[in-house]
């Protein structure tokens, strides 16, 4: 389809392009940026006057709940939520049921996602068979099936020897390993250690659970030179360690979730299970350090950490409720809220959810779908049309995800997604 996005403020952080103009699309590719070619005959025109035209958002952490947990989220509902949130490419974690540890499972997931003609799915393969932390998966075969990296999701590896072998193997073949830094035994609580958790009688997760894991990972990276992406850093001390590791030149990147960027343990309120999250919400000093780390580039990307949870699993006492929250449809608004609140420029705000996460993916993301996270003549036509102005209220009725639980319920958030184009196909229009 020939598509023209007209009169929008085109912002492409990867190239520094920022001006009013048009984006012309033919057969899934961008053929012009700034001014449509003479004689161009669009079949569809999107008026982006007073709106922003940006690369499609790239989300590095989303659970689609399929296969195995369809009661919490069907693939179609979560992919519909993705494009409604402006997300054109998303990384899904391997902790499905069954675990994504075999090429056939990965190929099936990708096939089903592609048939929906919605967002692009970039699967992470399991680092160990069944996520049990004992036997390494066949990383080469999983990469051939379409995996962009390897992860344990929320299951730490108990054996440092196994993790060391995994990083050695990944380094040898140029695979990326995605780890959420949390020490196995210290990370068993349900709230951040501190006065509030003590008063509420909730088991705590100390900051040391994150920092001990980070120290271990960095030591192993020093010896193996494996490329590691650190998922959902949650503490000020964690940010400081990542900053030191980058200054040393270690091949690491890191992200932070929308939940940790905006909320603190106070938001648990009176045992509000919507704030039962992983990683746990920490204190204000941690939140402030995360916001500063995202602004200065210590943290490379902002992620939705989308984890749809069904209502019954949340209607339990706080400690027993299933952790997780819906986030795909909130990513743009919460990125904008952070940028506006901290005086971060619009281009830099957009970069943290487009060009920067695409850079984290590197060649794996390019191999899967061509260059994502940027607007390039001749490049893939993944585009979203966004607004800065206006506010909307987060309600169950406003969310397309099957999971309706979010700690941002009833929040009034800035910015909307007006349209999402994936590979030249208009996948969403408000």
C-alpha positions in Angstrom: 0.0 0.0 0.0 1.2 3.5 -0.8 0.9 5.5 2.4 1.6 9.2 3.1 2.1 10.6 6.6 1.6 14.3 6.1 2.6 17.5 7.9 4.0 15.9 11.1 7.1 16.8 13.1 9.5 14.1 12.0 11.9 13.1 14.8 14.5 10.5 14.1 17.0 10.4 17.1 19.3 8.0 15.2 20.1 10.6 12.5 19.3 13.8 14.4 16.5 14.6 11.9 13.9 16.9 13.4 11.6 19.0 11.1 8.1 19.3 9.8 7.4 17.2 6.7 6.0 14.1 5.1 7.0 10.4 5.1 6.1 8.5 2.0 5.9 4.7 2.1 5.7 2.2 -0.7 5.6 -1.6 -0.5 6.7 -1.6 3.2 9.7 0.7 2.7 10.2 4.4 3.3 10.9 6.1 0.0 11.0 9.7 1.1 11.4 11.7 4.3 10.7 15.4 4.4 8.9 15.8 1.1 6.9 13.3 -0.9 8.3 12.6 -4.4 6.7 14.5 -7.3 3.8 12.5 -8.7 3.5 10.2 -5.6 -0.1 8.8 -5.5 -0.9 7.6 -2.0 -3.7 5.2 -1.4 -4.0 6.4 2.2 -3.1 9.7 3.8 -2.6 10.2 7.5 -2.7 13.8 8.6 -0.1 14.2 11.3 -0.5 18.0 11.7 0.6 19.0 15.3 1.7 15.5 15.9 5.1 13.7 16.1 6.2 11.2 13.4 8.8 8.9 15.0 10.3 5.4 14.4 8.1 2.6 15.7 8.8 2.0 19.4 11.1 -0.9 20.3 10.3 -2.6 23.6 13.0 -4.9 25.1 10.8 -6.7 27.7 7.3 -8.0 27.1 5.6 -11.2 28.0 2.9 -12.4 25.5 1.7 -15.3 27.7 1.4 -17.6 24.8 2.0 -20.5 24.7 0.7 -21.9 28.0 -0.8 -19.0 29.8 -3.6 -17.9 27.5 -5.9 -17.2 30.4 -3.6 -14.2 31.2 -3.1 -13.0 27.7 -3.7 -14.3 24.2 -1.1 -13.5 21.5 -3.6 -11.5 19.5 -4.8 -9.4 22.4 -1.2 -8.5 23.5 0.0 -7.8 20.0 -3.1 -5.6 19.5 -2.0 -3.8 22.7 1.5 -3.4 21.4 0.5 -1.5 18.2 -2.0 0.5 20.1 1.0 1.6 22.2 3.1 2.5 19.2 5.3 -0.6 19.7 6.3 -2.1 16.4 9.1 -4.5 17.6 9.1 -6.3 21.0 11.4 -8.7 22.7 9.5 -11.5 24.4 10.9 -13.5 27.3 11.4 -17.3 27.2 9.4 -18.2 30.3 6.4 -19.4 28.5 4.9 -22.9 29.1 6.6 -24.8 27.6 9.8 -22.8 27.9 11.3 -21.4 24.6 14.2 -23.8 24.7 13.7 -25.7 21.4 13.8 -24.3 17.8 10.3 -25.6 17.0 8.7 -23.6 19.7 10.4 -20.5 18.6 9.5 -21.0 15.0 5.8 -21.7 16.0 5.7 -18.4 18.0 7.2 -16.4 15.3 4.8 -17.9 12.7 1.7 -17.2 14.7 2.8 -13.7 15.4 3.6 -13.0 11.7 0.2 -14.2 10.7 -1.4 -11.5 12.8 0.3 -8.7 10.8 0.8 -6.6 14.0 4.0 -5.9 15.9 7.2 -7.8 15.2 8.2 -10.4 17.8 11.9 -10.9 18.6 12.1 -14.0 20.9 14.7 -14.6 23.6 15.7 -18.2 23.8 16.2 -19.9 27.2 19.8 -19.9 28.3 19.4 -23.3 30.0 17.1 -26.2 29.2 13.7 -25.6 31.0 15.3 -22.5 32.7 16.5 -25.0 35.3 20.1 -23.7 35.3 21.8 -27.0 34.7 22.2 -27.7 30.9 22.9 -25.1 28.3 20.5 -24.9 25.4 21.5 -25.3 21.7 22.1 -21.6 21.2 23.2 -22.0 17.6 20.0 -23.8 16.6 17.8 -21.3 18.6 19.5 -18.4 16.9 18.8 -19.9 13.5 15.2 -20.2 14.5 15.0 -16.5 15.2 16.2 -15.9 18.8 17.9 -12.5 19.3 19.6 -13.5 22.6 19.4 -15.8 25.5 17.8 -15.3 29.0 16.8 -16.9 32.2 13.9 -14.5 32.5 13.2 -14.3 36.3 15.1 -17.5 37.2 18.6 -16.9 38.4 21.2 -19.5 37.8 22.3 -21.0 41.1 25.7 -22.3 39.7 28.3 -19.7 38.9 30.1 -22.4 37.0 27.1 -22.9 34.7 26.8 -19.2 34.1 30.5 -18.9 33.4 30.2 -21.7 30.8 27.2 -20.0 29.2 29.0 -16.7 28.9 32.1 -18.5 27.4 30.0 -20.2 24.8 28.0 -17.1 24.0 31.2 -15.1 23.6 32.7 -17.6 21.3 29.8 -17.3 18.8 28.9 -13.7 19.4 25.5 -14.4 21.1 24.1 -11.9 23.6 23.0 -13.0 27.1 20.2 -11.1 28.8 20.3 -11.3 32.6 18.2 -9.8 35.3 20.7 -9.4 38.1 19.2 -10.9 41.3 21.0 -13.3 43.7 19.0 -16.4 44.0 18.6 -16.7 47.8 18.4 -13.0 48.7 15.8 -12.3 46.0 12.9 -14.4 47.5 11.0 -11.5 49.1 7.9 -9.6 47.8 8.8 -6.0 48.6 12.0 -3.9 48.9 13.7 -4.3 52.2 13.2 -1.2 54.3 11.1 0.4 57.0 7.9 0.1 55.0 8.2 -3.6 54.3 9.0 -4.2 58.0 5.9 -2.3 59.2 3.8 -4.2 56.7 5.2 -7.5 57.7 6.3 -8.3 54.1 9.4 -10.3 53.3 12.1 -8.0 51.9 14.5 -8.1 48.9 17.7 -6.1 49.8 19.6 -4.0 47.3 22.4 -6.5 47.9 20.4 -9.1 45.9 21.0 -6.9 42.8 24.5 -5.7 43.6 25.9 -9.2 44.4 24.6 -10.5 41.1 26.0 -7.5 39.2 29.5 -8.0 40.8 29.4 -11.7 39.8 28.2 -10.9 36.2 30.9 -8.2 35.7 33.6 -10.6 36.9 32.5 -13.2 34.5 32.3 -10.6 31.7 35.8 -9.5 32.4 37.1 -13.1 31.9 34.8 -14.1 28.9 34.2 -10.7 27.2 30.6 -11.9 26.6 28.1 -9.3 25.6 25.5 -9.0 28.4 22.3 -7.0 28.6 21.2 -6.3 32.2 17.4 -6.3 32.5 15.4 -4.0 34.7 18.0 -2.4 37.0 16.1 -1.4 40.2 18.4 0.4 42.6 20.7 3.4 42.9 23.6 1.1 43.8 22.9 -1.0 40.7 23.0 2.1 38.5 26.4 3.1 40.0 27.8 -0.3 39.3 26.6 -0.3 35.7 28.1 3.2 35.2 31.5 1.9 36.5 31.4 -1.2 34.3 30.7 0.9 31.2 33.5 3.3 32.2 35.8 0.3 32.4 34.8 -0.7 28.8 32.9 -3.9 29.6 30.5 -4.9 26.8 27.3 -4.4 28.9 24.0 -2.5 28.3 21.1 -2.1 30.7 17.4 -1.1 30.9 14.9 0.1 33.4 11.1 -0.6 33.6 8.4 2.1 33.5 7.3 0.9 36.9 10.7 1.5 38.6 11.1 4.8 36.8 8.0 6.3 38.2 6.9 4.4 41.4 8.3 3.7 44.8 7.5 1.3 47.6 5.0 3.9 48.9 2.8 3.1 45.9 2.1 -0.3 47.5 -0.4 1.6 49.5 -2.5 -0.6 51.7 -1.3 -3.9 50.3 -2.4 -3.0 46.7 -1.6 -6.1 44.7 -1.4 -4.0 41.5 2.0 -2.9 42.9 3.2 -6.5 43.4 5.9 -6.4 40.8 9.2 -7.9 39.8 11.6 -6.3 40.3 10.2 -4.9 43.6 9.6 -1.1 43.9 12.3 0.5 45.9 12.8 3.8 47.7 12.6 7.4 46.3 16.4 7.7 46.2 16.6 4.6 44.0 13.9 5.9 41.7 15.7 9.3 41.4 19.0 7.5 40.5 17.2 5.4 37.9 15.7 8.5 36.3 19.1 10.2 36.2 20.8 7.0 34.9 18.3 6.9 32.0 18.9 10.5 31.2 22.7 10.3 31.1 22.8 7.0 29.1 24.0 4.7 31.9 20.7 2.9 31.3 20.3 2.4 27.6 16.5 1.8 27.3 13.2 2.2 28.9 11.0 -1.0 28.8 7.3 -1.7 29.5 8.0 -4.9 31.4 4.6 -5.9 30.1 3.3 -8.9 32.1 -0.4 -9.4 31.8 -1.9 -11.0 34.9 -5.5 -12.3 35.1 -7.8 -10.8 37.7 -8.0 -13.9 39.9 -4.2 -14.0 40.3 -4.3 -10.4 41.5 -7.3 -10.9 43.8 -5.2 -12.5 46.5 -3.3 -11.2 49.6 -0.3 -9.1 48.5 2.4 -11.7 49.1 0.4 -14.4 47.3 -0.6 -12.3 44.3 1.1 -13.0 41.0 3.7 -10.3 40.2 3.3 -8.3 37.0 1.5 -5.5 35.3 0.3 -4.5 31.9 2.6 -1.9 30.2 2.7 -2.0 26.4 0.1 0.7 26.0 1.7 2.9 28.6 5.2 3.0 27.3 5.0 6.2 25.2 3.0 8.2 27.8 5.3 7.2 30.7 8.4 7.9 28.7 7.0 11.3 27.9 6.0 11.9 31.5 9.6 11.2 32.5 11.1 13.4 29.8 8.8 16.3 30.7 9.3 15.9 34.4 13.1 15.8 34.2 13.7 18.3 31.5 14.9 15.7 29.0 14.6 16.8 25.4 12.0 15.2 23.2 14.5 13.6 20.8 16.4 12.0 23.7 13.1 10.8 25.2 12.1 9.1 22.0 15.6 7.7 21.6 15.3 5.7 24.8 12.3 3.8 23.3 13.5 3.6 19.7 17.1 4.0 18.5 18.7 3.0 21.8 16.9 -0.3 22.4 17.5 -1.1 18.7 21.2 -0.5 19.3 21.1 -3.0 22.2 19.7 -5.6 19.8 22.4 -4.8 17.3 22.9 -7.2 14.4 20.4 -9.7 15.9 17.5 -7.2 15.5 18.7 -6.2 12.0 19.0 -9.8 11.0 15.5 -10.5 12.0 13.7 -7.6 10.3 16.1 -5.1 8.8 17.0 -1.9 10.5 14.5 -1.0 13.2 14.3 2.0 15.6 15.0 4.6 13.0 13.6 6.3 9.9 15.7 5.7 6.8 15.0 6.2 3.1 15.0 2.6 1.8 14.6 1.2 5.3 11.7 -0.7 6.8 8.5 1.4 7.3 8.0 1.0 11.0 6.5 4.3 12.0 4.3 5.7 14.8 2.4 9.0 15.0 2.3 10.4 18.5 1.1 13.4 20.4 2.6 15.4 23.2 -0.6 17.3 24.0 -3.6 16.0 25.7 -4.1 13.6 28.5 -5.9 10.3 28.9 -6.9 8.3 32.0 -5.7 4.7 32.4 -8.7 2.5 32.9 -9.5 -1.1 32.2 -11.8 0.0 29.4 -9.0 2.0 27.8 -6.6 -1.0 27.7 -6.6 -3.5 24.8 -4.4 -6.0 26.6 -6.2 -8.9 28.2 -4.4 -8.1 31.4 -6.0 -5.0 33.1 -3.9 -4.8 36.2 -1.5 -1.9 36.4 -0.3 0.3 39.3 -1.0 3.3 37.0 -4.8 2.6 37.1 -6.7 6.0 37.2 -3.5 7.9 36.5 -3.9 10.8 34.0 -1.0 10.5 31.5 0.2 12.8 28.8 0.4 11.9 25.1 -1.4 9.5 22.8 -0.6 7.2 20.0 -2.6 8.2 16.9 -1.3 5.6 14.4 1.1 2.7 14.1 2.6 1.5 10.8 4.4 -1.9 10.8 6.3 -2.8 7.6 4.1 -0.3 5.6 0.9 -1.8 7.0 -1.4 0.5 9.0 -1.7 -1.8 12.1 -3.4 0.8 14.4 -5.3 4.0 14.0 -7.0 5.8 16.9 
